[in-house]
Amino acid sequence: MAITNKEFKQALKLWASGVAVVTTKTEKFGLQGMTVTSFTSVSLDSQQILVCINKDADTGEGIFDGGSFAVNLLSREQETISNQFAGGCSQEERFEQVAWVEGKTGMPIFTESLASLECTVADKIFSGTHWVIIGNVQNVTCAEGEPLLYFNTAYKALA
């Protein structure tokens, strides 16, 4: 029995998750970044994470070209940044309104995020409409604060 896309989306929007922005920087593509909610840890022993990126997202080209990326876990105060990196403006415009620095690996990390994980690409798997990118974590930066959450098509905060 097949389900419809509408039914599938209805179920998925009931999963609460944190919000992250994946960033990269290469000579060929420059600064790139996009908002994602598909992020998780993979392994503690080899310190790996994964993100899922739509095959049509230009940020993926930069990640694959340079072999590195960062995942910036957004704080409750960064809702505007999440919207900015979700699309609707150029890559250059996305970075104009956010405070960022180059991390130890040269990847763009947001100075006000809860955490930033700098990674090298360990593997990539194409499935359906998305790339699943597994990253070896090279460096982490952590701060204090509350996370930005997303649930049922809206931003939420911890109670």
Buried (B, 14 or more C-beta within 10 A) or exposed (E): EEEEEEEEEEEEEEEEBBBBBBBBBBEEBEBBBBBBBBBEEBEEEEBBBBBBBBEEBEBBBBBBBBBBBBBBBBBBEBBEBBBBBBEEEEBEEBBEEBEBEEBEBEBBBBEBBBBBBBBBBBEBEEEEEBBBBBBBBBBBBEEEBEBBBBEEEEBBEEE
